[in-house]
Amino acid sequence: MQQFGSPQFGAQQPGAQAYGTQQMGIGQPGWQTPQQGQAAQFGAHEIMEVHEVLSSLIEGINRFQLYKPYIKDQQLNSMMDSHLSHMNRTYDQIASYLHSKGVISFMPYHGVKKTPVQYGLRNPSPMQPSSSVNEIDDRDVALGMLAYHKSSALKCTMAALECADYNLRQLMQNCSVSCMNQAWECFTYMNQRGMYQVPTMQQNTTNTMVNSYQMQ
């Protein structure tokens, strides 16, 4: 695949108009480009945004595989397996739709529970970077997973807002919801174990802020 930023990408080809005046195609098998005598199947902005989503999925799948050997808790290991399986399915669904615009049946990641959240600080353990890979523990892995899903939710949401193709937009929306649900699963796992504590304000401060907004 040609890389974004390479001399070939975005260069004006004979018979093709410059970027900004015609939809952009990428010269891959399965893609229809202006040079082939047909209009590109997707708009330039949605292709660029979906490229970011797919690249992030690849990076996330690879990253999670690197995390796995450091997991000791069985529940975290099962959660990791579930997330990896869904991330792989998500990647395949998006890539397949880009190539064929076929029927889609993608559903967001589900199965997350309405787990009670523990509020307040309860002697939180100090945190600092690990000095070696041998110090990486379950909290480090869970925090890395949480950070990835939060970041990916933003990428997928931005991609959905740039999609002109309705089905691709739905795929990106579902992808965003999946990331949010997976982030929630990581957060509640950590919160129940005191790994991610939720600080609170004094109750009168909270009440003052809430009461400053009145219902219509």
N, C-alpha and C positions, 0 to 999 in steps of 0.2 A: 504494500500500500504506500502511495506517496505520502510523505509526512507534511503536515501543515508547516509552512515556512520554507519548504524546499523550492528551488527555482521553478519546478514544473507547476506547483500548486498555485492556482489563481492567475497563471500567465495567460495572456490573450492568445488564443490559437487562431489559425486561419479559418475564416468563416464563422467565428464566434464573436459575440459582442463582449465588451469589457464588463467586469463585475459591476453590478449596480444597474445594468440595463437589461439583463437577461438572467434567468435562473441558472444556477451553477450546478454542473454535474461533476461527478468524480469518476475518473476512468477506470472503473473496476468491473469485472464480469457481473452482469446482472443490473448494472446501472445504465440508464439511457442518457446520453449526453447530447448537447446541441450539435456536436461534431458528427453524431450518428444520424442526424436528420430528424430527431424527435426532441420535444421539449423535455427538460429535466423533470423527474417525478416529484421532487421536493424543492422547497424554497431554500435559498442560501442560508438564512438565519437559522432555520430549524435544523439543517444539516450540521451547521457549526455547533449548535447547542447539544444536539444528540451525540455528536462526536465526543463532547466533553463528558456526557453521561456514560457512554460506553467505555471510554478510557478510564473513568473513575471506577466502573464496575470491575474492569480487568485488574486495576491496581488493588481494589478492595479484596477481590478473591485471592490474589497472590499474597496480600498482607495477612489475611486471616489464616492462610496455610502456614505462614511463618510463625503466627502466634500459637498454633495448636500444640506444638511440643512443650510449651510452657504452662499449659493448663493442668491443674491438679484436681479441681472440683468437677465432679461428674455432671452436675446441672449446667455449669458453664460450658462444658464440653458438648453436651447435647444441644444447648442453645446455639453454639457455634456451628454445629453440623446443620441445624435447621436453617440458620441464616445463609450459610454457604450454598445449600441446596437451592434456596429461593433466589439467591443472587445469580447462580448459574442459569436457572430457568429464565430469569429476567433478561439476562444478556442474550440468550438464544432467541427469545421471543422478539426482542427489539431488532436484532440483526436479521432475523427471518423476515420481519415485516418490511424492513428497508429494502430487502432484495426482491420481494415478491408482492408486497401489499396484499397478502392473503388474509384469510379469516383469522381474527385474533380472539383468544379466550383467556387472556391474562387476568388474573385476579390478584388483588393486593395481599401482602403477607397478613395472615390472620392467626387466630389462636391466642392472641395476647389477652391477659386477664385484667380485670379492674382490681388491681392489687392496692390495698391500703398503703398510703405513703406515711412514713414517720417524719414528722417535722421537728426542727430544733437540733442544736448541736449537742452531741453526747460524747464529750471527750474525743474528738476526732484524732485519728493517728496522724502524725506529721508525714508530709509527702516531700519527696525529692527525687531527682532523676536517678536511675540505676547506674552504678558505676561499671557494671558488666552485664552481659546477657544472663548470667547465672543468677542475678538478683531479680529478674522479671518474675512476677507472681500473678495470681488470678486478678487482683485489682488492676494491675497494669494492662492486662489483656482486655478486661471488661471496659476499662476507660478508653482504650484504643478503639474498640468496637463502637462504643457510644459516640466518640468523636467522629468516626467515619460516617456513621449513619446520619448524624446531624448535618454534616457537610453535604452528604449526598442528597438529603431531602431538599436542601436549598438549590442544588444543581438541577434536580429533576423539576422542581417548581418553576425555575427560570426557563428551562427548556420547554415546558408545557405552554408557558405564556408566549413563546416565539413560534409555536407550531401552527402552520396553516392547514396541515392535513389533520382532519378530525380524529381519525383512529390513532395516529401517532401522538396526538395531544392526549388522548385517553390513556395511552400506554405510559406517557410521562407522568400524568396525574396519579395513576395507580402505583407507579414506581415511587413517587414522592410519599404517598400514603404508606407504602411498604416500609420505607426508610424511617418514617415517623413511628410506626408500630414496633419496628425492630429497636429503635432508640429507646422507646418506652420500656421494652423488655429488658434492655441492658440497664437502664436507670433503676427500675424496680429491683432487679437482682442485686445491684450495688447498694441501694438504699436499705434493703432488708438486712444487709450484713454490715451496715455502718460504714461502707466504703464511700458512699456518696450521701452526705448529710445535707439537709435543707435548712439553712439559717432562716430565722424569722425576725421580724421587727417587734417592738413593744406593741401590745394589743391596741393601746389608744392611738398609736401612730397609724396602724393598719385601719382602724375604724375611721379615723379622720380622712384618710385618703379615699376609702371606699365611699364614705358619705358625701364626698365632694362631687360625686356624680349622681344626679337625680334622674329618676325614670320620667319619661314624658307622659 
